[in-house]
Amino acid sequence: MRGFAVRRLRSSSIVRVQDFTGGAIQDQPARRTSNVGPEFEARIRKLVADWGVEKNPELIEELIVTALKMGRDKMGTGDLKLMNRSLKELRYAAKIFAAYRDVRKVVVFGSARTAPTEPAAQAAEEFGRQMVKHNFMVITGGGDGIMGAAQRGAGRENSFGLNIRLPFEQRANEIIHGDPKLINFNYFFTRKLNFVKETHAVALFPGGFGTMDEGFEALTLMQTGKASIIPIVLIDRPNGTYWETWMRFLTEHLLKQGLISEDDFNFIKIAHNVDQAVAEILLFYRNYDSSRWVVSQLVFRIYKLLTKKALGDLNQGFAGLLRDGEIVQGGPLPQERNQPEIAHLPRLILSPHRHEFGRYRQLIDAINLAETQ
């Protein structure tokens, strides 16, 4: 990345949201007490086995138990329809993305009302084109404007569209219309969840409420440690002031009033042109591959071991982030055996405080710039 070799990922080296946020992660989750009684547990277990479920059968059993409990709770029809449709949308989206787990993706947000001839749309098209050259796929909301421009640059075969059914304005653009990778959602929250969990970078172009909503959603999840830390780049038309104006609002109001901290600005980077935006994303993955919590330890998977001096500099510079011990290098922990495809990658292992997540982003940046063996 940055004159650096860009890699296509193996399927399990893609970080999902739950990898970063979860507590203890076990190889084979123990079956939990379902409170439905041993007879029903046996019947459910047999049903799952008869259906041919081989991967994580205990989780499928829990889903069935949850559905049965909803029936026992005598929920209203509206609630049941909401839960049923939400689960169907999540299941279908996961099925579509499953075939592309081995490719990194960048999600592009921006106004659906931007004309193709406007400089911001032309920048979005070039951004999509460049990201595909670096082995990324592009995800958008599937609409016109900035979204359509980014997908025009990426091409249909490298695009996903996460469309939302609205009574006006939002419709699939001509690039993604009719493609199997166009996913239509009824609910904003299921759509937003897929934007976050399926992407490895966020690019924000000028837009309205929707763009602000998606941008703040990503920032909030990372600020609170509820999502993987990924790069967020803010891209404007040449000589534009959209994001500088937005940044002044954050600085002069939110920061000065103590509503956010200075470290929170580590999550975002204003790029004054497409080349800067692409370079920022590629730098993030220069040596860093992915992260995972294993009980109280945070494991960074990296491509190359750091030198002894570089490791010492990390421990000195980020001592305040550690709850105890120090940052050490090693191999995969026993709990990571369920991801054998990345077992060969070196690890940086630490026991940090679970706050000040803006400092985590600084640590990732330092890892990417550190001298390697």
C-alpha positions as CSV (number, residue, x, y, z in Angstrom):
1,M,0.0,0.0,0.0
2,R,1.8,3.1,-0.7
3,G,4.3,1.6,-3.1
4,F,3.5,-1.4,-1.0
5,A,2.2,-4.6,-2.4
6,V,-1.6,-4.8,-2.0
7,R,-2.8,-8.3,-1.1
8,R,-6.0,-10.1,-1.8
9,L,-7.2,-11.5,1.5
10,R,-7.9,-15.0,2.5
11,S,-11.5,-15.4,3.6
12,S,-10.8,-15.5,7.4
13,S,-8.5,-12.6,7.4
14,I,-11.4,-10.3,6.9
15,V,-12.4,-8.7,10.3
16,R,-16.0,-8.6,11.1
17,V,-17.6,-6.4,13.6
18,Q,-18.1,-9.2,16.2
19,D,-14.5,-10.2,16.0
20,F,-13.5,-6.8,17.4
21,T,-16.2,-6.2,19.9
22,G,-16.8,-9.5,21.5
23,G,-15.5,-10.7,24.8
24,A,-14.4,-14.3,25.1
25,I,-14.4,-16.1,21.8
26,Q,-14.4,-19.9,22.0
27,D,-13.6,-22.5,19.3
28,Q,-16.7,-24.5,19.9
29,P,-19.3,-22.5,21.9
30,A,-20.8,-24.6,24.7
31,R,-24.6,-25.2,24.4
32,R,-26.4,-22.8,26.6
33,T,-29.3,-23.5,28.9
34,S,-32.3,-22.8,26.8
35,N,-35.0,-23.2,29.5
36,V,-37.3,-25.2,27.1
37,G,-36.7,-28.5,28.9
38,P,-34.6,-31.5,27.9
39,E,-37.3,-33.0,25.7
40,F,-37.6,-29.9,23.5
41,E,-33.8,-29.5,23.5
42,A,-33.5,-33.1,22.2
43,R,-36.1,-32.5,19.5
44,I,-34.5,-29.2,18.4
45,R,-31.1,-30.8,18.3
46,K,-32.4,-33.7,16.1
47,L,-34.2,-31.2,13.8
48,V,-31.0,-29.3,13.3
49,A,-29.0,-32.5,12.7
50,D,-31.7,-33.8,10.2
51,W,-31.5,-30.6,8.3
52,G,-27.8,-31.2,7.8
53,V,-26.4,-28.3,9.7
54,E,-22.6,-28.9,10.1
55,K,-21.3,-25.4,11.1
56,N,-22.2,-24.0,14.5
57,P,-25.3,-26.1,15.0
58,E,-25.6,-24.9,18.6
59,L,-26.2,-21.3,17.3
60,I,-28.9,-22.6,14.9
61,E,-30.5,-24.3,17.9
62,E,-30.5,-21.1,19.8
63,L,-32.2,-19.3,17.0
64,I,-34.9,-21.9,17.0
65,V,-35.4,-21.6,20.7
66,T,-35.6,-17.8,20.5
67,A,-38.3,-18.1,17.8
68,L,-40.2,-20.5,20.0
69,K,-40.0,-18.2,23.0
70,M,-41.3,-15.3,20.9
71,G,-44.4,-17.4,20.3
72,R,-44.7,-18.3,23.9
73,D,-44.4,-14.6,24.8
74,K,-47.5,-13.9,22.8
75,M,-46.0,-11.1,20.9
76,G,-48.1,-8.9,18.7
77,T,-48.3,-9.6,14.9
78,G,-46.4,-6.3,14.2
79,D,-43.4,-7.3,16.3
80,L,-43.3,-10.8,14.9
81,K,-43.4,-9.5,11.3
82,L,-40.6,-7.0,12.1
83,M,-38.4,-9.7,13.6
84,N,-39.1,-12.2,10.9
85,R,-38.5,-9.8,8.0
86,S,-35.3,-8.4,9.7
87,L,-33.9,-11.9,10.1
88,K,-34.7,-12.7,6.5
89,E,-33.0,-9.5,5.2
90,L,-29.9,-10.2,7.3
91,R,-29.8,-13.8,6.2
92,Y,-30.1,-12.9,2.5
93,A,-27.4,-10.2,2.7
94,A,-25.0,-12.5,4.5
95,K,-25.6,-15.1,1.8
96,I,-24.7,-12.6,-1.0
97,F,-21.6,-11.3,0.7
98,A,-20.4,-14.8,1.6
99,A,-19.0,-15.4,-1.9
100,Y,-16.8,-12.3,-1.6
101,R,-15.3,-12.8,1.9
102,D,-11.8,-12.9,0.5
103,V,-11.9,-9.4,-1.0
104,R,-11.7,-6.1,1.0
105,K,-14.4,-3.6,0.4
106,V,-14.9,0.2,0.7
107,V,-18.3,1.7,1.2
108,V,-19.0,5.1,-0.5
109,F,-21.5,7.5,0.9
110,G,-22.7,10.7,-0.7
111,S,-25.7,12.6,-2.1
112,A,-28.0,10.8,-4.5
113,R,-28.8,14.3,-6.0
114,T,-25.3,15.1,-7.3
115,A,-25.2,15.4,-11.1
116,P,-22.7,13.1,-13.0
117,T,-21.0,16.2,-14.4
118,E,-20.3,17.8,-11.0
119,P,-16.7,17.7,-9.7
120,A,-17.7,15.7,-6.6
121,A,-19.3,12.9,-8.8
122,Q,-16.2,12.8,-11.1
123,A,-14.0,12.4,-8.0
124,A,-16.2,9.6,-6.7
125,E,-16.0,7.8,-10.1
126,E,-12.2,8.1,-10.1
127,F,-12.1,6.9,-6.5
128,G,-14.1,3.8,-7.3
129,R,-11.8,3.1,-10.3
130,Q,-8.6,3.4,-8.2
131,M,-9.9,1.3,-5.4
132,V,-10.6,-1.6,-7.7
133,K,-7.1,-1.3,-9.1
134,H,-5.9,-2.0,-5.6
135,N,-8.1,-5.1,-5.3
136,F,-11.0,-3.5,-3.4
137,M,-14.7,-3.8,-4.2
138,V,-17.1,-0.9,-3.8
139,I,-20.3,-0.8,-1.7
140,T,-22.8,2.0,-2.0
141,G,-26.5,2.5,-1.2
142,G,-27.2,1.6,-4.8
143,G,-28.7,5.0,-5.8
144,D,-27.7,7.7,-8.3
145,G,-25.4,10.7,-7.7
146,I,-22.2,10.0,-5.8
147,M,-23.2,6.3,-5.4
148,G,-23.8,5.8,-9.1
149,A,-20.6,7.6,-9.9
150,A,-18.5,5.4,-7.5
151,Q,-20.0,2.3,-9.0
152,R,-19.5,3.5,-12.5
153,G,-15.8,3.8,-11.7
154,A,-15.7,0.4,-10.0
155,G,-17.7,-1.4,-12.6
156,R,-20.7,-3.6,-12.2
157,E,-18.6,-6.8,-11.4
158,N,-16.8,-5.0,-8.5
159,S,-19.9,-3.3,-7.0
160,F,-22.5,-4.0,-4.3
161,G,-25.7,-2.0,-4.0
162,L,-27.5,-1.9,-0.6
163,N,-30.7,-0.3,-1.7
164,I,-33.5,0.9,0.6
165,R,-37.2,0.9,-0.4
166,L,-38.4,4.5,-0.2
167,P,-41.6,6.2,-1.6
168,F,-39.4,8.7,-3.4
169,E,-35.8,9.4,-4.6
170,Q,-34.0,6.2,-3.9
171,R,-33.8,3.7,-6.8
172,A,-31.1,1.5,-8.1
173,N,-28.6,3.1,-10.5
174,E,-28.1,1.7,-13.9
175,I,-24.7,0.2,-13.0
176,I,-26.0,-2.1,-10.3
177,H,-29.7,-2.5,-11.4
178,G,-30.5,-6.2,-12.0
179,D,-27.2,-7.4,-10.6
180,P,-27.3,-10.3,-8.0
181,K,-25.1,-8.1,-5.7
182,L,-28.0,-5.5,-5.5
183,I,-29.7,-6.2,-2.1
184,N,-33.0,-4.4,-1.4
185,F,-33.8,-3.6,2.3
186,N,-37.0,-2.7,3.9
187,Y,-35.4,-1.4,7.1
188,F,-32.7,1.2,7.5
189,F,-31.2,-0.6,10.5
190,T,-30.6,-3.9,8.7
191,R,-29.1,-2.0,5.8
192,K,-26.9,0.1,8.1
193,L,-25.7,-3.0,9.9
194,N,-24.5,-4.5,6.6
195,F,-22.7,-1.3,5.6
196,V,-20.7,-1.5,8.8
197,K,-20.0,-5.2,9.1
198,E,-19.1,-5.8,5.5
199,T,-16.7,-3.0,4.8
200,H,-13.0,-2.3,5.5
201,A,-13.0,1.4,4.8
202,V,-15.5,4.3,4.6
203,A,-15.3,7.1,2.0
204,L,-17.7,10.1,2.6
205,F,-18.4,12.5,-0.2
206,P,-20.6,15.6,0.3
207,G,-24.2,14.6,1.0
208,G,-27.3,15.3,3.0
209,F,-28.9,13.8,6.1
210,G,-28.2,10.2,4.9
211,T,-24.5,10.8,4.5
212,M,-24.2,12.5,7.8
213,D,-26.2,9.7,9.4
214,E,-23.9,7.0,8.0
215,G,-20.8,8.9,8.8
216,F,-21.7,9.6,12.5
217,E,-22.9,6.0,12.8
218,A,-19.5,4.7,11.8
219,L,-17.7,7.2,14.1
220,T,-20.0,6.4,17.1
221,L,-19.5,2.6,16.7
222,M,-15.7,3.0,16.6
223,Q,-15.6,5.6,19.3
224,T,-17.5,3.3,21.7
225,G,-15.5,0.2,20.7
226,K,-18.6,-1.5,19.1
227,A,-17.1,-1.9,15.7
228,S,-13.7,-2.7,14.1
229,I,-11.5,0.4,13.6
230,I,-11.3,1.0,9.9
231,P,-10.2,4.1,7.9
232,I,-12.7,6.9,7.3
233,V,-11.8,9.4,4.6
234,L,-13.7,12.6,3.8
235,I,-13.4,13.5,0.1
236,D,-14.6,16.7,-1.5
237,R,-14.5,18.2,-5.0
238,P,-11.2,20.1,-5.8
239,N,-10.9,23.2,-3.6
240,G,-14.2,22.3,-1.9
241,T,-14.9,23.4,1.8
242,Y,-17.7,21.0,2.7
243,W,-15.7,18.8,5.1
244,E,-13.6,21.7,6.5
245,T,-16.8,23.4,7.4
246,W,-18.1,20.2,9.0
247,M,-14.8,19.8,10.9
248,R,-15.0,23.4,12.3
249,F,-18.4,22.5,13.7
250,L,-17.0,19.5,15.5
251,T,-14.0,21.5,16.8
252,E,-15.7,24.7,17.8
253,H,-18.8,23.1,19.4
254,L,-18.5,19.4,20.2
255,L,-14.8,19.5,21.2
256,K,-14.8,22.8,23.0
257,Q,-17.8,21.8,25.0
258,G,-16.2,18.6,26.0
259,L,-18.8,16.5,24.2
260,I,-16.1,14.6,22.3
261,S,-12.3,14.1,22.9
262,E,-9.4,15.2,20.8
263,D,-8.5,11.5,20.3
264,D,-11.8,11.0,18.4
265,F,-10.4,13.0,15.5
266,N,-7.9,10.1,14.9
267,F,-10.7,8.2,13.2
268,I,-11.2,10.6,10.3
269,K,-9.0,12.1,7.6
270,I,-9.8,14.8,5.2
271,A,-8.5,14.0,1.7
272,H,-8.1,17.0,-0.6
273,N,-8.0,14.7,-3.7
274,V,-8.7,11.1,-4.7
275,D,-5.0,10.1,-4.5
276,Q,-4.8,11.1,-0.9
277,A,-7.9,9.2,0.0
278,V,-6.7,6.0,-1.7
279,A,-3.3,6.3,-0.1
280,E,-4.8,6.8,3.4
281,I,-6.8,3.5,3.0
282,L,-3.9,1.6,1.6
283,L,-1.6,2.8,4.4
284,F,-4.0,1.5,7.0
285,Y,-3.5,-2.0,5.6
286,R,0.3,-1.7,5.0
287,N,1.2,-4.1,7.8
288,Y,-2.0,-4.4,9.8
289,D,-4.3,-7.2,8.7
290,S,-7.1,-7.6,11.3
291,S,-7.9,-7.5,15.0
292,R,-9.6,-9.8,17.5
293,W,-10.4,-9.8,21.2
294,V,-9.6,-13.0,23.0
295,V,-11.1,-12.6,26.5
296,S,-9.2,-9.5,27.8
297,Q,-6.4,-9.6,25.2
298,L,-6.5,-7.7,22.0
299,V,-4.7,-9.5,19.1
300,F,-3.4,-7.6,16.1
301,R,-2.7,-9.8,13.1
302,I,0.2,-8.3,11.0
303,Y,2.0,-9.3,7.8
304,K,5.6,-8.8,9.1
305,L,7.2,-8.9,12.5
306,L,8.5,-5.7,14.0
307,T,12.1,-5.1,14.9
308,K,13.0,-5.2,18.5
309,K,13.5,-1.4,18.6
310,A,10.1,-0.8,16.9
311,L,8.4,-3.0,19.4
312,G,10.1,-1.1,22.2
313,D,9.0,2.2,20.8
314,L,5.4,1.0,20.7
315,N,5.5,0.0,24.3
316,Q,7.0,3.3,25.3
317,G,4.6,5.4,23.2
318,F,1.4,3.5,24.1
319,A,2.1,2.5,27.7
320,G,-0.9,4.5,28.9
321,L,-3.2,2.4,26.7
322,L,-2.2,-0.8,28.5
323,R,-4.1,-2.2,31.5
324,D,-1.2,-4.4,32.4
325,G,1.8,-6.0,30.9
326,E,3.3,-4.9,27.6
327,I,2.8,-5.4,23.9
328,V,4.4,-8.7,22.8
329,Q,5.0,-10.4,19.5
330,G,4.0,-14.0,19.0
331,G,1.9,-16.5,17.1
332,P,-1.9,-17.2,17.2
333,L,-3.5,-17.8,20.5
334,P,-5.2,-21.2,21.1
335,Q,-8.7,-19.5,20.8
336,E,-7.8,-18.5,17.2
337,R,-7.6,-22.1,16.0
338,N,-10.9,-21.6,14.2
339,Q,-9.2,-19.3,11.7
340,P,-6.4,-21.6,10.3
341,E,-6.1,-19.6,7.1
342,I,-4.3,-16.8,8.9
343,A,-2.4,-18.9,11.5
344,H,0.8,-18.0,9.7
345,L,0.5,-14.3,10.3
346,P,2.5,-12.8,13.2
347,R,0.6,-11.3,16.1
348,L,1.0,-8.3,18.4
349,I,-0.8,-9.2,21.7
350,L,-1.7,-6.7,24.4
351,S,-4.1,-6.2,27.3
352,P,-5.5,-2.7,26.9
353,H,-8.1,-0.6,28.6
354,R,-11.4,-0.7,26.8
355,H,-11.8,3.0,26.2
356,E,-10.0,5.8,24.4
357,F,-10.5,3.9,21.1
358,G,-9.1,6.8,19.2
359,R,-5.7,5.8,20.6
360,Y,-6.2,2.4,19.2
361,R,-6.3,4.0,15.7
362,Q,-3.0,5.8,16.6
363,L,-1.5,2.4,17.6
364,I,-2.6,0.8,14.2
365,D,-1.0,3.8,12.4
366,A,2.2,3.4,14.4
367,I,2.3,-0.4,13.6
368,N,2.0,0.4,9.9
369,L,4.8,2.9,10.0
370,A,7.1,0.8,12.3
371,E,10.3,-0.8,11.0
372,T,9.8,-4.5,10.2
373,Q,12.2,-7.5,10.2
